[in-house]
Amino acid sequence: MSDEDPQFLNEAQAVSTLSRDAVRQDAIANPPLVNGYDSVSDAKSVRSTATRAQVRESTRDAIAHGFHVKSGESA
């Protein structure tokens, strides 16, 4: 095969014996340790006195001195 896609031909297959309701009840009984919205709420509470122009200038200076801004898949 000339595709670059992964070929999942020999995967083991299993059927879950749990019902949706059982999975839902287990998720309610055991919530995640970390709230997925923590970073969003923290971001709202941070206040800056810097103007947009000052932030842009600071970012340009940092990039000029070798700082790599993480974006896309590297973030």
N, C-alpha and C positions, 0 to 999 in steps of 0.2 A: 504494500500500500504506500502510495506516495504522499498521503496527507501528513500534515504536521500535527494533527489533532491526536490526543492520546487515544489509544485503542483499549477499551475496557472489555476485553473478550473473555477473560478467565476470572471474573469477579465472583466471589461467593455470594449467593443470594439467600436471604433469610426473611421470613415473614414475622412481623411483630405480633405478639400475643396480647398486647395492651390495647385497650380501647382508647379513643380520643379523650373520653371523659376521665379515664384513669391517668393519662398523661397530663391533662389539664390540672387535675387535683394534685398531682405530684409537683407540678410547677408552682402551684399556689402555696403548697406546704413547704417548698424549698426554694425560696426566691434567690436570685443571684446575689453574690456577696458585694458586687459593685453595681451601682446604679448607672445605667447607660446615659442618663441625663446629667450626671454630676458635672461633667466638663462644660455643658451648656449653661447650667445655673451659675457656675463659677465665673464663666466669661461675662455674664451679665453684671456680676457684682464688682468687677474690676473697672475702676474709673481712672482715666488718664487725663492729665492736663495738657498733654502735647496736642498740637494741631495736626491736621492731616498733612500739611506741608512739612512740618518738622519730622513726622514719622517717615515720610517718603525720603527726605534728605538723609535721615539716619540710616534708612535701609540702603540707599544708594552708596553711602560711605562704607557701610559694612560689606557690601558686595564688592566694592573696589578694593577692600583689604582682605579678600579671600573668603568671606562668609558665603556659604551655599544655602540659598533659600530652598527649603524642602517644599516640593509641590508635586501634584500628580501621584504617581505610584511610589515615588521616593519619600512621600510625606509620612 
